[in-house]
Amino acid sequence: MKIENVKPADIEKRSFEIIAETLEETGIDIDERYAHIIKRCIHTSADFDYARTMFFSEGVEEKIASVIRDGGYIVTDTRMAQSGINKKRIEAWGGKVLCFIGDEDVAERAAKEGLTRSYVSMEKAAELDRPVVFAIGNAPTALIAICQLFEEGKLKPEAVVGAPVGFVNVVAAKKLLISSGISCIVPRGRKGGSNIAAAIINAVQYNM
Amino acid sequence: MKIENVKPADIEKRSFEIIAETLEETGIDIDERYAHIIKRCIHTSADFDYARTMFFSEGVEEKIASVIRDGGYIVTDTRMAQSGINKKRIEAWGGKVLCFIGDEDVAERAAKEGLTRSYVSMEKAAELDRPVVFAIGNAPTALIAICQLFEEGKLKPEAVVGAPVGFVNVVAAKKLLISSGISCIVPRGRKGGSNIAAAIINAVQYNM
């Protein structure tokens, strides 16, 4: 197997061509309105399951784009997701990508109350003074916190990318989010991850 | 579907139990010596393909553990992988987790020479004065750079986690690494990612 000679700038383009070809060959029909988001999830994972599992609330992409354009906040549950989101454009619009998981006050309150730090970091995000989009790639407890705080009227996110990964409460937390009435993008099932959450936010901003 | 009431501290334990049960049910037989690494890759991705694709050079885990114990460097190709590696223990041993991808000198040289920043950031790592383990989760060009610099006698990594993801040169770069003689851990095929590279390093350090 030979190394192909592809120019750095062309690698991403060529990757998306291969993804499109593979989808066509395997007969998987994706929603064209969201093709750029679905393909970017496949691009970041090489996992074609994302062609079959993605849920999109009506109008969710425009809501996320509006928050970015209005200089709002993207709040993640992990530093990995925060790292993976391209911040240049978001900061150029006046916005920020925030993550509270490592904050001392979050750790203290979590230990004291027997909650996960993910949960408490969402409570902290409820105090922000600008429109917020959440990008959750790790902790189902973060999604559960968002849904509970929303239910109690304490948090009103513009949209949530609900992409935690794993085996305990992940599927249930995603179902809870989808049925909550919050505008969301969700890779249903156990799969997801910080890379997937970041890829979804990046796909939206690259499409603006 | 109900939210299970699992204590924060028990979520990871319960996840690994579900992974073990699923492997047993599906009859996938993994190498027991590396079960902790394979299971952590599945834990971070919910993707059981990692039970079938992982390659381990003889003695590679001990080599990575030695670098950590000796206060050496872990060098990643992305900030996401750097973020995902648990740094507490590594720093307690006197080591560091480094990533040069965002460095200005790297960007300048890459633009000037028509190389990827990933490639140039590996050249920069060749100048480090301590034992190095690479954790590559994104760029096949980083793996190719490592193999070329090794071939030319300019770089001698103790071990490489070769987990780039994608569609252009990823499979070929992994084959190149496996046949290079460098001690390595590789999820063969197109899959991998910054989360997988970080999970592998974390699995090794949690087993020390």
Contacts between the chains, C-beta under 8 A, distances in Angstrom:
chain1	res1	chain2	res2	distance
A	1	B	171	6.5
A	1	B	172	4.5
A	1	B	175	5.6
A	2	B	172	6.5
A	3	B	144	6.3
A	3	B	169	5.4
A	3	B	172	5.1
A	3	B	173	6.9
A	3	B	176	7.2
A	4	B	168	6.3
A	4	B	169	5.6
A	4	B	172	7.4
A	6	B	168	5.4
A	6	B	169	7.0
A	7	B	114	7.3
A	8	B	110	7.6
A	8	B	114	7.3
A	8	B	115	7.0
A	8	B	116	4.3
A	8	B	141	7.3
A	11	B	116	7.8
A	11	B	168	5.0
A	11	B	169	7.9
A	14	B	167	7.2
A	14	B	168	5.0
A	15	B	166	5.6
A	15	B	167	4.3
A	15	B	168	5.4
A	18	B	167	4.2
A	18	B	168	7.3
A	19	B	167	6.6
A	43	B	166	6.8
A	43	B	167	7.6
A	44	B	165	6.8
A	44	B	193	6.7
A	45	B	45	7.6
A	45	B	47	8.0
A	45	B	165	6.5
A	45	B	191	7.0
A	45	B	193	6.2
A	46	B	165	5.1
A	46	B	166	6.0
A	46	B	167	7.0
A	46	B	170	7.5
A	46	B	189	7.6
A	46	B	190	3.8
A	46	B	191	4.6
A	46	B	192	7.4
A	47	B	45	8.0
A	47	B	47	6.4
A	47	B	191	6.6
A	78	B	83	7.6
A	79	B	83	4.4
A	79	B	84	8.0
A	80	B	80	5.3
A	80	B	83	4.6
A	80	B	84	4.7
A	80	B	194	7.1
A	80	B	195	6.7
A	80	B	198	7.4
A	82	B	83	7.4
A	83	B	78	7.6
A	83	B	79	4.4
A	83	B	80	4.6
A	83	B	82	7.4
A	83	B	83	4.3
A	84	B	79	8.0
A	84	B	80	4.6
A	84	B	194	7.3
A	110	B	8	7.6
A	114	B	7	7.3
A	114	B	8	7.3
A	115	B	8	7.0
A	116	B	8	4.3
A	116	B	11	7.7
A	141	B	8	7.3
A	144	B	3	6.3
A	165	B	44	6.8
A	165	B	45	6.5
A	165	B	46	5.1
A	166	B	15	5.6
A	166	B	43	6.8
A	166	B	46	6.0
A	167	B	14	7.2
A	167	B	15	4.3
A	167	B	18	4.2
A	167	B	19	6.6
A	167	B	43	7.6
A	167	B	46	7.0
A	168	B	4	6.3
A	168	B	6	5.4
A	168	B	11	5.0
A	168	B	14	5.1
A	168	B	15	5.4
A	168	B	18	7.3
A	169	B	3	5.4
A	169	B	4	5.6
A	169	B	6	7.0
A	169	B	11	7.9
A	170	B	46	7.5
A	171	B	1	6.5
A	172	B	1	4.5
A	172	B	2	6.4
A	172	B	3	5.1
A	172	B	4	7.4
A	173	B	3	6.9
A	175	B	1	5.6
A	176	B	3	7.2
A	189	B	46	7.6
A	190	B	46	3.8
A	191	B	45	7.0
A	191	B	46	4.6
A	191	B	47	6.6
A	192	B	46	7.3
A	193	B	44	6.7
A	193	B	45	6.2
A	193	B	193	7.7
A	193	B	195	5.3
A	194	B	80	7.1
A	194	B	84	7.3
A	194	B	195	6.1
A	195	B	80	6.7
A	195	B	193	5.3
A	195	B	194	6.2
A	195	B	195	5.4
A	198	B	80	7.4
